[in-house]
Amino acid sequence: MTSLREWLQQAREERWGLLVDLVFAIVWVTMVDLLFRVLEGPVWAYYMFMLAGIIAYFGLFWNLELAKSQR
């Protein structure tokens, strides 16, 4: 198990990555929640959109890495 000091050091080294991950998650969950509050969609679709956020996250950042490597 890592100590708090090691965890803080790693968080400082990767702060922008962590911040981007957090912002993406907050924006995705907020958009899905607002969409389903307005449309009053079924609960199963709500959870499918939340699950789609995981796929969208990895797809977005995979494409960004691909674009950076092709430069």
N, CA, C and O atoms as a MOPAC input file, in Angstrom:
PM7 MOZYME 1SCF
protein

 N      0.84900 1    -1.17600 1     0.00000 1
 C      0.00000 1     0.00000 1     0.00000 1
 C      0.89600 1     1.24000 1     0.00000 1
 O      1.88400 1     1.29700 1     0.73200 1
 N      0.55500 1     2.20900 1    -0.80400 1
 C      1.37500 1     3.40700 1    -0.89800 1
 C      1.03500 1     4.37400 1     0.23100 1
 O     -0.08800 1     4.43100 1     0.73200 1
 N      2.05100 1     5.12100 1     0.59700 1
 C      1.84500 1     6.09000 1     1.66200 1
 C      1.20700 1     7.35600 1     1.08300 1
 O      1.16700 1     7.55700 1    -0.13100 1
 N      0.72300 1     8.17700 1     1.96800 1
 C      0.10300 1     9.43500 1     1.54800 1
 C      1.10800 1    10.32000 1     0.83800 1
 O      0.76400 1    10.99500 1    -0.13200 1
 N      2.33800 1    10.32700 1     1.30600 1
 C      3.38300 1    11.14300 1     0.68300 1
 C      3.62500 1    10.72400 1    -0.76400 1
 O      3.75000 1    11.57200 1    -1.64800 1
 N      3.69000 1     9.41200 1    -1.00400 1
 C      3.89100 1     8.92100 1    -2.37200 1
 C      2.70400 1     9.25400 1    -3.26000 1
 O      2.87200 1     9.61700 1    -4.42400 1
 N      1.50000 1     9.13000 1    -2.70600 1
 C      0.29900 1     9.44000 1    -3.46400 1
 C      0.27700 1    10.91400 1    -3.84800 1
 O     -0.03900 1    11.24700 1    -4.99000 1
 N      0.60700 1    11.80100 1    -2.91500 1
 C      0.63000 1    13.24200 1    -3.20300 1
 C      1.68400 1    13.58800 1    -4.24400 1
 O      1.45500 1    14.43100 1    -5.11100 1
 N      2.84300 1    12.93600 1    -4.15700 1
 C      3.90000 1    13.18500 1    -5.13700 1
 C      3.44400 1    12.75800 1    -6.53500 1
 O      3.67000 1    13.47200 1    -7.51200 1
 N      2.80700 1    11.60100 1    -6.62200 1
 C      2.31100 1    11.14100 1    -7.92200 1
 C      1.21700 1    12.06500 1    -8.44600 1
 O      1.17300 1    12.34700 1    -9.64300 1
 N      0.34100 1    12.53500 1    -7.57700 1
 C     -0.72500 1    13.44800 1    -7.99200 1
 C     -0.15000 1    14.76000 1    -8.50800 1
 O     -0.67000 1    15.32800 1    -9.46800 1
 N      0.91200 1    15.24400 1    -7.88300 1
 C      1.54700 1    16.48200 1    -8.35900 1
 C      2.17400 1    16.28900 1    -9.72800 1
 O      2.11100 1    17.18100 1   -10.57400 1
 N      2.78000 1    15.12400 1    -9.95100 1
 C      3.41400 1    14.85400 1   -11.23600 1
 C      2.38700 1    14.74600 1   -12.36700 1
 O      2.66500 1    15.13500 1   -13.50200 1
 N      1.21700 1    14.22300 1   -12.05800 1
 C      0.20300 1    13.99500 1   -13.08600 1
 C     -1.00000 1    14.90500 1   -12.91000 1
 O     -2.11600 1    14.51800 1   -13.25900 1
 N     -0.80400 1    16.09400 1   -12.38300 1
 C     -1.93700 1    16.95200 1   -12.01900 1
 C     -2.81500 1    17.32700 1   -13.20600 1
 O     -4.03600 1    17.37900 1   -13.05800 1
 N     -2.24400 1    17.59000 1   -14.37000 1
 C     -3.07700 1    17.98200 1   -15.50300 1
 C     -3.89400 1    16.81300 1   -16.00900 1
 O     -5.04700 1    16.98300 1   -16.40300 1
 N     -3.31400 1    15.64200 1   -16.00200 1
 C     -4.06500 1    14.45900 1   -16.41500 1
 C     -5.22500 1    14.18200 1   -15.48200 1
 O     -6.32900 1    13.86700 1   -15.92600 1
 N     -4.97500 1    14.29800 1   -14.19100 1
 C     -6.03300 1    14.08600 1   -13.20700 1
 C     -7.12200 1    15.14600 1   -13.32700 1
 O     -8.30900 1    14.84500 1   -13.20100 1
 N     -6.71600 1    16.36400 1   -13.56600 1
 C     -7.68100 1    17.45300 1   -13.70200 1
 C     -8.55900 1    17.25900 1   -14.94100 1
 O     -9.77100 1    17.46600 1   -14.88700 1
 N     -7.94900 1    16.86700 1   -16.03700 1
 C     -8.70400 1    16.62800 1   -17.27300 1
 C     -9.68200 1    15.47000 1   -17.07700 1
 O    -10.82600 1    15.53800 1   -17.52800 1
 N     -9.23600 1    14.41200 1   -16.40900 1
 C    -10.12300 1    13.27800 1   -16.12800 1
 C    -11.32000 1    13.71700 1   -15.29400 1
 O    -12.45600 1    13.34000 1   -15.58100 1
 N    -11.06700 1    14.50200 1   -14.27800 1
 C    -12.13100 1    14.97900 1   -13.40000 1
 C    -13.12100 1    15.86600 1   -14.15700 1
 O    -14.33400 1    15.71600 1   -14.01100 1
 N    -12.60200 1    16.78000 1   -14.95700 1
 C    -13.46900 1    17.68600 1   -15.72800 1
 C    -14.31500 1    16.89500 1   -16.72300 1
 O    -15.51000 1    17.15700 1   -16.86200 1
 N    -13.71400 1    15.94200 1   -17.40800 1
 C    -14.46500 1    15.12200 1   -18.35700 1
 C    -15.59900 1    14.39200 1   -17.64000 1
 O    -16.73200 1    14.38500 1   -18.12000 1
 N    -15.30200 1    13.78000 1   -16.50000 1
 C    -16.32200 1    13.03500 1   -15.75600 1
 C    -17.45000 1    13.94600 1   -15.29300 1
 O    -18.62200 1    13.58900 1   -15.41600 1
 N    -17.11400 1    15.10900 1   -14.76500 1
 C    -18.14500 1    16.03600 1   -14.28200 1
 C    -19.02400 1    16.52100 1   -15.42800 1
 O    -20.24800 1    16.56200 1   -15.30200 1
 N    -18.40400 1    16.88800 1   -16.54000 1
 C    -19.17300 1    17.37400 1   -17.68800 1
 C    -20.06600 1    16.27300 1   -18.24500 1
 O    -21.23300 1    16.52300 1   -18.54700 1
 N    -19.54400 1    15.06400 1   -18.38500 1
 C    -20.33400 1    13.96600 1   -18.94700 1
 C    -21.53900 1    13.64900 1   -18.05900 1
 O    -22.66500 1    13.54800 1   -18.54600 1
 N    -21.30200 1    13.49500 1   -16.77200 1
 C    -22.39100 1    13.14200 1   -15.85400 1
 C    -23.43100 1    14.26300 1   -15.80200 1
 O    -24.63100 1    13.99200 1   -15.75000 1
 N    -22.98200 1    15.51100 1   -15.81500 1
 C    -23.91700 1    16.63800 1   -15.79500 1
 C    -24.76900 1    16.66700 1   -17.05900 1
 O    -25.98000 1    16.87300 1   -16.98700 1
 N    -24.14100 1    16.46100 1   -18.21400 1
 C    -24.89100 1    16.46300 1   -19.47300 1
 C    -25.93300 1    15.34700 1   -19.50400 1
 O    -27.07800 1    15.57600 1   -19.89200 1
 N    -25.54000 1    14.14800 1   -19.10000 1
 C    -26.47700 1    13.02100 1   -19.10800 1
 C    -27.60500 1    13.26900 1   -18.12400 1
 O    -28.76700 1    13.01000 1   -18.43700 1
 N    -27.28000 1    13.76800 1   -16.94100 1
 C    -28.30900 1    14.02300 1   -15.93800 1
 C    -29.30700 1    15.07300 1   -16.42000 1
 O    -30.51700 1    14.89500 1   -16.27800 1
 N    -28.80100 1    16.16400 1   -16.99000 1
 C    -29.70100 1    17.20300 1   -17.49500 1
 C    -30.56000 1    16.69700 1   -18.65300 1
 O    -31.75000 1    17.00400 1   -18.73200 1
 N    -29.95700 1    15.93200 1   -19.53600 1
 C    -30.69500 1    15.37400 1   -20.66500 1
 C    -31.85100 1    14.50300 1   -20.19200 1
 O    -32.96200 1    14.60000 1   -20.71200 1
 N    -31.58700 1    13.65900 1   -19.21200 1
 C    -32.64200 1    12.75400 1   -18.75500 1
 C    -33.63800 1    13.42800 1   -17.82100 1
 O    -34.75500 1    12.93600 1   -17.66100 1
 N    -33.26800 1    14.51800 1   -17.21400 1
 C    -34.26600 1    15.28400 1   -16.45700 1
 C    -35.24500 1    15.97700 1   -17.40300 1
 O    -36.44100 1    16.06100 1   -17.12300 1
 N    -34.72400 1    16.46900 1   -18.52300 1
 C    -35.58100 1    17.16100 1   -19.49300 1
 C    -36.44700 1    16.16200 1   -20.26500 1
 O    -37.65200 1    16.36500 1   -20.41900 1
 N    -35.83400 1    15.09600 1   -20.74100 1
 C    -36.56100 1    14.13400 1   -21.57600 1
 C    -37.32800 1    13.09200 1   -20.77900 1
 O    -38.21400 1    12.43000 1   -21.32000 1
 N    -37.00500 1    12.93700 1   -19.51500 1
 C    -37.62400 1    11.92500 1   -18.65300 1
 C    -37.55500 1    10.54800 1   -19.29500 1
 O    -38.55700 1     9.84100 1   -19.41200 1
 N    -36.35000 1    10.18800 1   -19.70600 1
 C    -36.12900 1     8.90000 1   -20.35000 1
 C    -36.14900 1     7.75500 1   -19.35200 1
 O    -36.17000 1     7.97300 1   -18.14100 1
 N    -36.14300 1     6.52800 1   -19.87400 1
 C    -36.15500 1     5.36300 1   -18.99200 1
 C    -34.84100 1     5.22200 1   -18.21800 1
 O    -33.79100 1     5.69100 1   -18.65600 1
 N    -34.92500 1     4.57500 1   -17.08000 1
 C    -33.75600 1     4.43600 1   -16.20200 1
 C    -32.65800 1     3.61600 1   -16.88000 1
 O    -31.47600 1     3.92600 1   -16.73700 1
 N    -33.04200 1     2.57100 1   -17.61600 1
 C    -32.02800 1     1.74200 1   -18.25300 1
 C    -31.21700 1     2.54500 1   -19.27300 1
 O    -30.01400 1     2.33000 1   -19.42000 1
 N    -31.87600 1     3.46700 1   -19.97500 1
 C    -31.16700 1     4.30200 1   -20.95200 1
 C    -30.22300 1     5.26300 1   -20.24400 1
 O    -29.13700 1     5.55100 1   -20.74600 1
 N    -30.63000 1     5.75700 1   -19.08500 1
 C    -29.78800 1     6.63700 1   -18.28200 1
 C    -28.47800 1     5.93200 1   -17.93800 1
 O    -27.39700 1     6.50100 1   -18.08800 1
 N    -28.59000 1     4.69000 1   -17.47500 1
 C    -27.38400 1     3.94000 1   -17.11800 1
 C    -26.55600 1     3.57200 1   -18.34300 1
 O    -25.33000 1     3.49400 1   -18.25800 1
 N    -27.20200 1     3.34700 1   -19.46800 1
 C    -26.45300 1     3.06100 1   -20.69500 1
 C    -25.65500 1     4.28600 1   -21.15000 1
 O    -24.53200 1     4.15500 1   -21.63700 1
 N    -26.24100 1     5.47400 1   -20.99100 1
 C    -25.50400 1     6.69400 1   -21.32500 1
 C    -24.33100 1     6.90700 1   -20.36000 1
 O    -23.26400 1     7.36200 1   -20.77200 1
 N    -24.52500 1     6.58400 1   -19.09900 1
 C    -23.41900 1     6.68500 1   -18.14400 1
 C    -22.29900 1     5.72100 1   -18.53200 1
 O    -21.12300 1     6.08100 1   -18.48400 1
 N    -22.65900 1     4.51200 1   -18.91100 1
 C    -21.67800 1     3.53100 1   -19.36100 1
 C    -20.99100 1     3.99600 1   -20.64400 1
 O    -19.79200 1     3.78400 1   -20.82500 1
 N    -21.74400 1     4.62000 1   -21.51900 1
 C    -21.17100 1     5.14000 1   -22.76400 1
 C    -20.12300 1     6.21400 1   -22.48000 1
 O    -19.24100 1     6.44500 1   -23.30800 1
 N    -20.20400 1     6.86500 1   -21.33700 1
 C    -19.19600 1     7.85100 1   -20.94900 1
 C    -17.81600 1     7.23700 1   -20.80400 1
 O    -16.81000 1     7.87200 1   -21.12000 1
 N    -17.76900 1     6.00200 1   -20.32600 1
 C    -16.48500 1     5.30800 1   -20.19700 1
 C    -15.89100 1     5.07000 1   -21.57500 1
 O    -14.70200 1     5.29400 1   -21.79900 1
 N    -16.72100 1     4.61700 1   -22.48600 1
 C    -16.27000 1     4.36600 1   -23.86000 1
 C    -15.86700 1     5.68300 1   -24.53100 1
 O    -14.85800 1     5.74000 1   -25.23400 1
 N    -16.64900 1     6.72700 1   -24.31400 1
 C    -16.34100 1     8.03300 1   -24.90100 1
 C    -15.02800 1     8.57200 1   -24.35500 1
 O    -14.24300 1     9.16200 1   -25.09700 1
 N    -14.78700 1     8.37700 1   -23.07800 1
 C    -13.54200 1     8.84800 1   -22.45800 1
 C    -12.33500 1     8.19400 1   -23.11500 1
 O    -11.41000 1     8.88200 1   -23.54800 1
 N    -12.34400 1     6.87900 1   -23.18800 1
 C    -11.19100 1     6.18400 1   -23.76900 1
 C    -11.07500 1     6.47200 1   -25.26300 1
 O     -9.96400 1     6.58400 1   -25.78000 1
 N    -12.19600 1     6.59500 1   -25.96100 1
 C    -12.14500 1     6.93000 1   -27.38100 1
 C    -11.56400 1     8.30800 1   -27.62100 1
 O    -10.75100 1     8.49100 1   -28.52800 1
 N    -11.97000 1     9.27800 1   -26.82000 1
 C    -11.47400 1    10.64500 1   -26.97100 1
 C     -9.96600 1    10.71000 1   -26.73600 1
 O     -9.23300 1    11.28300 1   -27.54200 1
 N     -9.51000 1    10.12900 1   -25.64300 1
 C     -8.09600 1    10.23800 1   -25.32600 1
 C     -7.22700 1     9.33300 1   -26.19200 1
 O     -6.05300 1     9.63200 1   -26.41000 1
 N     -7.78500 1     8.23400 1   -26.68700 1
 C     -7.04600 1     7.41300 1   -27.64300 1
 C     -6.84200 1     8.19100 1   -28.93400 1
 O     -5.75800 1     8.15700 1   -29.51600 1
 N     -7.88700 1     8.89800 1   -29.38900 1
 C     -7.76500 1     9.70600 1   -30.60800 1
 C     -6.80400 1    10.87400 1   -30.41300 1
 O     -6.07100 1    11.22900 1   -31.33600 1
 N     -6.79900 1    11.47400 1   -29.22600 1
 C     -5.84600 1    12.55500 1   -28.96800 1
 C     -4.40700 1    12.05100 1   -29.01700 1
 O     -3.53400 1    12.71000 1   -29.58200 1
 N     -4.16300 1    10.89500 1   -28.43100 1
 C     -2.81400 1    10.32400 1   -28.47500 1
 C     -2.41600 1     9.96700 1   -29.90200 1
 O     -1.26700 1    10.16000 1   -30.29900 1
 N     -3.36100 1     9.45000 1   -30.66600 1
 C     -3.09700 1     9.11400 1   -32.05800 1
 C     -2.76400 1    10.36500 1   -32.86100 1
 O     -1.84000 1    10.35300 1   -33.67300 1
 N     -3.50300 1    11.43200 1   -32.64100 1
 C     -3.24700 1    12.69200 1   -33.34800 1
 C     -1.88700 1    13.27200 1   -32.97000 1
 O     -1.17400 1    13.79400 1   -33.82800 1
 N     -1.52300 1    13.18300 1   -31.68400 1
 C     -0.22000 1    13.68800 1   -31.24500 1
 C      0.91700 1    12.88700 1   -31.85900 1
 O      1.94900 1    13.45500 1   -32.21700 1
 N      0.74300 1    11.57900 1   -31.98600 1
 C      1.81400 1    10.74800 1   -32.53600 1
 C      1.97900 1    10.95100 1   -34.03700 1
 O      3.05900 1    10.70400 1   -34.57400 1
 N      0.92800 1    11.39700 1   -34.72400 1
 C      1.02200 1    11.61800 1   -36.16300 1
 C      1.58100 1    12.98400 1   -36.51400 1
 O      1.87700 1    13.24100 1   -37.68000 1
 N      1.73100 1    13.84700 1   -35.55500 1
 C      2.29200 1    15.18500 1   -35.83000 1
 C      3.72800 1    15.11900 1   -36.15900 1
 O      4.35000 1    16.15000 1   -36.41500 1

